[in-house]
Structure formats: C-alpha cells, structure tokens
Amino acid sequence: MKKQDNYWLTYAKATFIIATIAMIISIVKLPGDLIVKGYYSICSLFLVSATITLSKAIRDEAESNRLINRIEEAKTAKLLNELDE
C-alpha cells in the first residue's frame, strides 16, 4: 500500500469521526423534546448506514467491472496469440 493511500485512509477515517461527533453534539444540544432528538438520532444513524452501504455497493460494482475487463482482455490476448501461431 502506498504512503499516499495511508494518508487518504487516515483522512477519511478522521473526517468520518469528526462528522459523527459533530452530529451527536448537535442532536444533544438541539432544543426540543426527547422524542424529536430520538427521531433525528435514528434518522442520522440510518443515513450513515445507507451511506456506507452505498459506497460498498459502488466499490463492489467497480471491482466487478475491473475483473470482467481483465477476463475480456485475457480472452482477446489468447485469440491474438492463437492467430499469430
């Protein structure tokens, strides 16, 4: 793993933690009843969960397409090698 990738991963984790802490603080400081705070808390947790699921699905799709492209390239290379013989 490249050093730049480590920095990016650290940055991504730090921003996620900071954003989560800021969200928790803002919900706690929110004026209103406990039921309103609970509603915003549940919605925030659902949003975080949906974001993680979406990013994983997008990554999996990209990796799948990369694998399919490699297989297609290998088939093409094999056909070209057979034609050269």
Secondary structure, DSSP 4 states (H G I P E B T S, - for coil): --HHHHHHHHHHHHHHHHHHHHHHHHHHH--S-HHHHHHHHHHHHHHHHHHHHHHHHHHHHHHHHHHHHHHHHHHHHHHHHHHH-
